[in-house]
C-alpha cells in the first residue's frame, strides 16, 4: 500500500473544503496522471476557481471502467480533534485526518492504481472522474457527466467509491432541498389577533407537511433495504421574527425530501406546494401580502440497481465471497451517473460512513488494503489490465 498511503497523505494535506477553490490540487493531480500516461480533461465551474477532472488511461474508446470520487471535504472547524485534521496521522492500524473516509481513501487507492498500470496494455479504458462540491449537494459533478455524455461515453461500470465498508451498494435515496418562505402582516404584539404571524403560518405549513409524511409512509412507494423504506420529509431549520413584542412578518423553513427510487420527484414537489397553498388558504383576501412560496434549491436522483445486474456479478468476482449488498442511508453521485450516462453505477469503497464528518475521522489500513486488492482485480477484468 506504499503508493496508496503516499497519495492519502498528500490528499489529506490539501484542505479542499466545499466550496473553496481546488485548482492547485487539480493541477498537481493532472501532472502526475499525465506522467503515468493519462489524458486529462478539466471541467471548470462558473467561477473558474474549481474544476472536475476526468482522466483516461488506455485506448480512446467509449466503454471501460469509471472510478468516481469527490475531492471536497466538510469543515473541521468547531470540532474537537485530538490530531491535526489536515495531516494524515497514523495511530496503530488507523489513519486519521479529514477526508480519510469521505472519501480521499478511495481516491488515493484509485490514483495509486493509475500509477501502477501500463496504459499501452489496456484493452479498454480506465477513467478516473474526480469532482468538486459533492458535499454541498452533488453540485459539481453534473458538468463532468454532461461532458462525458457529449463524448458518447457508456462505461461498463461506474464505481463510486463512497464508504460502504467494501460492501456493494445497490441503491440510495435521492434528495430535494427546498426553502419555504412565509410572509404575514406585522403589527404590535398587543394587537396580534389583527395581524398575521408568519411563524404561525409556518407552523400551519409544518403541520401539513407532517400529514403528508404520514401519507407517504402509509400509501407511498416502498423500497426494502433501508432503515426507513419510504420517502421522507424533514424540516431542518426555521427562522423568523425580530423581537417578542412585534408580530413576525416573515419566516423561513429549510427542508428536504429524500425520495425512494420509485417516487415521482416532480409530483412530490407539487404535493409540497399544495401543502403550502392549503396552509395559506384560510387567510386569502384578509391579508394582501400573505403568501407561502416554495423554492427548490437543489436536487439529485436516487439510485436503484438490480442485484442480478452483470456489473454486480463483475464486482462480486473482485471481492471476497462473503461480501454482501446494501442500500445506503446517504446520497452519492451514483444516481447522477446512472441517469446521465445510462450506465450501471454501483457504490463500493473503504471505510465506514459512521466515521465521516466526525472529529478524528479515520480509515483502517485493512480497508485500504481491501480496496487496493479489489481495484487491481477489477482493472484486470474490466480493462484487461495487468497491474
C-alpha positions in Angstrom: 0.0 0.0 0.0 3.0 2.3 -0.2 1.6 4.3 -3.2 -1.9 4.5 -1.7 -0.6 5.8 1.7 1.6 8.4 0.0 -1.4 9.6 -2.0 -3.6 9.7 1.0 -1.1 11.8 2.9 -0.9 14.3 0.1 -4.7 14.4 -0.4 -5.5 14.9 3.3 -2.9 17.7 3.5 -5.0 19.7 0.9 -7.9 21.4 2.8 -10.3 21.2 -0.1 -13.3 22.4 1.8 -16.6 22.9 0.0 -16.9 25.3 -1.7 -13.3 26.5 -1.7 -11.1 26.5 -4.8 -9.3 23.3 -5.7 -7.3 24.2 -8.8 -3.9 23.8 -7.0 -4.7 20.2 -6.2 -6.2 19.5 -9.7 -3.0 20.8 -11.3 -0.9 18.5 -9.2 -3.1 15.5 -10.0 -3.0 16.2 -13.7 0.8 16.4 -13.7 1.1 13.0 -12.0 -1.6 11.3 -14.1 -0.2 12.7 -17.4 3.2 11.4 -16.3 1.6 8.0 -15.9 0.2 8.1 -19.5 -3.2 9.5 -18.9 -5.2 12.0 -20.9 -6.7 14.7 -18.6 -9.8 16.9 -19.3 -10.9 19.6 -16.9 -14.5 20.8 -16.4 -14.2 24.2 -14.7 -17.1 25.7 -12.7 -18.6 29.1 -13.5 -16.2 30.9 -11.2 -13.1 29.5 -12.7 -11.7 28.6 -9.3 -12.7 24.9 -9.2 -12.8 22.1 -11.7 -13.7 18.5 -12.1 -11.0 16.2 -13.5 -11.6 13.3 -16.0 -8.6 11.2 -16.8 -8.4 8.4 -19.3 -5.8 5.6 -19.3 -5.7 3.2 -22.1 -7.4 3.2 -25.6 -9.6 6.1 -26.8 -12.9 4.1 -26.5 -16.3 4.9 -25.0 -16.6 1.9 -22.7 -14.4 0.6 -19.9 -14.4 1.3 -16.1 -15.1 4.7 -14.4 -13.7 5.1 -10.8 -15.5 8.1 -9.3 -14.7 10.1 -6.2 -15.1 13.6 -4.9 -12.2 15.7 -3.7 -14.0 18.2 -1.4 -14.5 17.7 2.3 -16.6 19.2 5.1 -15.0 21.6 7.6 -13.2 20.6 10.8 -13.7 23.9 12.4 -15.7 23.7 15.7 -15.0 20.0 16.2 -12.8 18.6 19.0 -9.9 17.0 17.1 -7.0 15.3 19.0 -4.9 15.4 15.9 -4.3 17.9 13.1 -7.3 17.5 10.8 -5.4 18.3 7.6 -2.5 15.9 8.2 -2.6 12.1 7.8 -1.8 10.8 11.3 -1.2 7.1 11.9 -2.3 5.5 15.2 -2.0 1.8 15.2 -3.9 0.5 12.2 -5.8 3.7 11.6 -5.0 6.8 9.5 -6.7 9.9 11.0 -7.5 13.1 9.1 -10.3 15.0 7.4 -11.5 13.1 4.3 -9.7 9.8 5.1 -13.1 8.0 4.9 -15.1 10.6 3.0 -13.6 10.0 0.5 -9.9 10.6 -0.1 -9.1 7.0 1.0 -10.8 5.7 -2.2 -9.3 8.4 -4.3 -5.9 7.5 -3.0 -6.4 3.9 -4.0 -7.6 4.9 -7.5 -4.6 7.2 -8.1 -2.2 4.5 -6.8 -3.8 2.1 -9.3 -3.4 4.5 -12.1 0.3 4.8 -11.5 0.7 1.0 -11.3 -0.9 0.3 -14.6 0.7 0.2 -18.1 -1.8 2.1 -20.3 -0.5 0.6 -23.5 -1.5 -2.9 -22.3 -5.1 -1.9 -21.5 -7.8 -3.4 -23.8 -10.5 -1.0 -22.5 -10.0 2.4 -20.9 -9.8 3.1 -17.2 -11.4 6.5 -16.4 -10.8 8.5 -13.2 -13.6 11.0 -12.5 -12.8 13.4 -9.6 -15.4 16.0 -8.7 -15.8 19.1 -6.6 -18.6 20.3 -4.3 -20.2 16.9 -3.7 -20.7 17.8 0.0 -22.9 20.7 -0.9 -25.5 18.5 -2.7 -23.6 16.9 -5.6 -23.4 20.4 -7.3 -20.1 19.9 -9.0 -20.3 16.6 -10.9 -23.2 17.4 -13.4 -20.9 19.4 -15.7 -18.5 16.5 -16.0 -21.3 14.0 -16.5 -22.7 16.2 -19.3 -19.2 16.4 -20.9 -18.9 12.6 -20.7 -22.3 12.1 -22.3 -21.4 14.6 -25.0 -18.4 12.4 -25.8 -20.7 9.3 -26.1 -19.3 7.6 -23.0 -21.2 4.5 -22.0 -18.9 2.7 -19.5 -19.5 -0.9 -18.5 -19.5 0.2 -14.8 -19.3 3.4 -12.9 -17.9 2.6 -9.4 -18.5 5.4 -6.9 -16.1 4.8 -4.0 -18.0 6.2 -1.1 -17.6 4.4 2.2 -19.5 1.1 2.3 -17.0 -1.0 4.3 -16.4 -2.6 1.0 -19.9 -3.9 0.6 -21.7 -3.4 -2.7 -24.1 -0.5 -2.6 -27.0 -1.2 -5.0 -29.0 1.9 -4.2 -29.6 5.1 -2.2 -32.4 7.6 -1.9 -32.4 10.9 -3.8 -32.6 14.3 -2.3 -34.5 17.5 -3.0 -33.7 20.7 -0.9 -36.3 23.4 -0.5 -36.6 26.8 1.0 -40.2 27.7 2.2 -40.8 31.4 2.8 -43.9 32.5 4.8 -45.0 36.1 4.6 -47.6 37.5 7.0 -48.6 41.0 8.2 -46.7 42.7 11.0 -48.2 44.6 13.9 -47.6 45.5 17.6 -48.0 42.3 19.6 -50.7 43.9 21.8 -52.9 43.6 18.7 -51.6 40.3 17.5 -55.0 38.9 16.5 -55.4 41.7 14.0 -52.2 40.7 12.2 -50.9 37.5 10.5 -48.0 35.9 12.3 -45.6 34.5 9.8 -44.3 32.0 12.4 -47.8 30.8 12.9 -48.3 30.4 9.2 -45.0 28.4 9.1 -46.4 26.2 11.9 -49.5 25.5 9.8 -47.3 24.5 6.9 -45.3 22.2 9.1 -48.5 20.5 10.4 -49.5 19.9 6.8 -46.0 18.6 6.0 -46.3 16.1 8.8 -49.7 14.9 7.4 -48.1 14.4 4.0 -45.3 12.4 5.6 -47.9 10.1 7.2 -49.5 9.6 3.8 -46.2 8.8 2.2 -45.4 6.2 5.0 -48.9 4.6 4.6 -49.5 4.7 0.9 -46.4 5.8 -0.9 -43.8 3.7 -2.7 -41.8 1.4 -0.5 -38.3 0.0 -1.1 -36.8 -2.7 1.1 -33.3 -2.5 2.4 -33.5 1.0 4.0 -34.0 1.7 7.7 -36.9 3.9 6.6 -38.2 2.2 3.5 -40.3 5.1 2.2 -39.8 8.7 1.1 -39.0 11.0 4.0 -39.7 14.7 4.6 -37.6 16.7 7.0 -37.7 20.4 8.2 -34.2 21.2 9.5 -34.4 24.9 10.3 -37.0 27.6 10.9 -36.2 31.2 11.5 -38.4 34.3 11.8 -39.2 37.4 13.8 -37.0 40.0 15.4 -38.3 41.0 18.9 -41.0 39.5 21.1 -43.4 42.4 21.0 -43.7 42.5 17.2 -45.7 40.1 15.1 -43.2 38.5 12.7 -43.7 39.5 9.1 -41.6 36.7 7.6 -40.4 33.2 8.5 -38.2 30.8 6.6 -38.1 27.0 6.7 -35.2 25.0 5.2 -36.4 21.5 4.4 -35.6 18.4 2.4 -37.2 15.4 0.9 -35.4 12.1 0.4 -37.4 10.0 -2.1 -37.1 6.3 -2.8 -36.3 5.4 -6.4 -40.0 4.8 -7.4 -41.2 8.2 -6.1 -42.1 10.8 -8.8 -40.0 13.7 -7.6 -41.9 16.3 -9.7 -45.2 15.0 -8.3 -43.7 15.1 -4.8 -42.7 18.8 -5.2 -46.2 19.6 -6.4 -47.6 17.9 -3.3 -45.4 20.0 -1.0 -46.5 23.2 -2.8 -50.1 22.0 -2.4 -49.4 21.8 1.4 -48.2 25.4 1.3 -51.3 26.6 -0.6 -53.6 24.8 1.8 -51.8 26.4 4.8 -52.3 29.9 3.3 -55.8 29.5 2.1 -57.7 30.4 5.3 -56.1 33.9 5.2 -56.6 34.6 1.5 -58.0 38.0 0.9 -57.7 39.1 4.5 -54.1 40.0 4.3 -52.9 41.3 0.9 -49.3 40.4 1.5 -50.0 36.9 2.7 -48.3 34.1 0.8 -46.1 31.0 1.2 -43.5 30.3 -1.5 -41.6 27.1 -2.0 -38.3 27.3 -3.9 -36.3 24.3 -4.8 -32.6 24.9 -4.1 -31.0 21.5 -5.1 -31.8 18.1 -6.3 -30.1 14.8 -7.1 -31.7 11.5 -8.1 -31.7 8.3 -6.2 -30.1 5.0 -7.3 -31.6 1.6 -7.6 -29.7 -1.2 -9.3 -31.0 -4.8 -9.5 -28.9 -7.5 -7.8 -28.7 -9.6 -11.0 -27.0 -6.9 -13.0 -23.9 -8.1 -14.8 -21.9 -5.3 -13.3 -22.8 -6.6 -9.8 -21.5 -10.0 -10.8 -18.3 -8.4 -12.2 -17.7 -6.6 -8.9 -18.5 -9.7 -6.8 -15.7 -11.5 -8.6 -13.3 -8.9 -7.3 -14.4 -9.1 -3.7 -14.4 -11.9 -1.0 -17.1 -14.4 -1.4 -18.9 -13.3 1.8 -19.3 -9.7 0.6 -22.9 -8.6 0.8 -25.0 -5.9 -0.9 -26.7 -3.0 0.8 -28.7 0.2 0.3 -27.3 3.3 1.6 -28.8 5.8 4.0 -26.8 8.7 2.5 -26.8 10.1 -1.1 -24.0 9.8 -3.6 -23.1 10.9 -7.2 -24.0 7.4 -8.4 -27.6 8.3 -9.2 -26.5 11.2 -11.4 -24.1 8.9 -13.3 -26.8 6.3 -13.9 -29.3 8.9 -15.1 -26.8 11.0 -17.1 -24.9 8.2 -18.9 -27.4 5.4 -18.9 -24.7 3.2 -17.4 -24.7 0.8 -14.5 -23.5 2.6 -11.3 -22.6 0.9 -8.0 -21.2 2.2 -4.7 -18.3 0.4 -3.0 -15.5 1.9 -1.1 -13.3 1.6 2.0 -14.2 2.9 5.5 -17.5 3.1 7.4 -19.8 6.1 6.9 -20.1 6.4 10.7 -16.6 7.9 10.7 -17.4 10.6 8.1 -17.8 14.2 9.1 -16.7 13.5 12.7 -13.7 14.7 14.7 -10.7 12.4 14.4 -12.2 10.9 11.2 -10.2 7.8 10.3 -9.9 4.9 8.0 -8.4 1.5 8.9 -5.4 0.1 6.9 -7.3 -3.1 6.3 -10.0 -1.2 4.4 -7.4 0.5 2.2 -5.7 -2.9 1.5 -9.1 -4.5 0.6 -9.8 -1.6 -1.7 -6.4 -1.9 -3.4 -7.0 -5.6 -4.0 -10.5 -5.0 -5.3 -9.3 -2.3 -7.8 -6.5 -4.4 -9.0 -8.9 -7.3 -9.8 -11.5 -5.0 -11.3 -9.0 -3.3 -13.6 -7.9 -6.7 -14.8 -11.4 -7.9 -15.5 -12.9 -4.6 -16.8 -10.0 -3.2 -18.7 -7.7 -6.2 -19.4 -5.1 -4.7 -17.1 -2.0 -6.4 -15.7 -1.5 -4.3 -12.5 
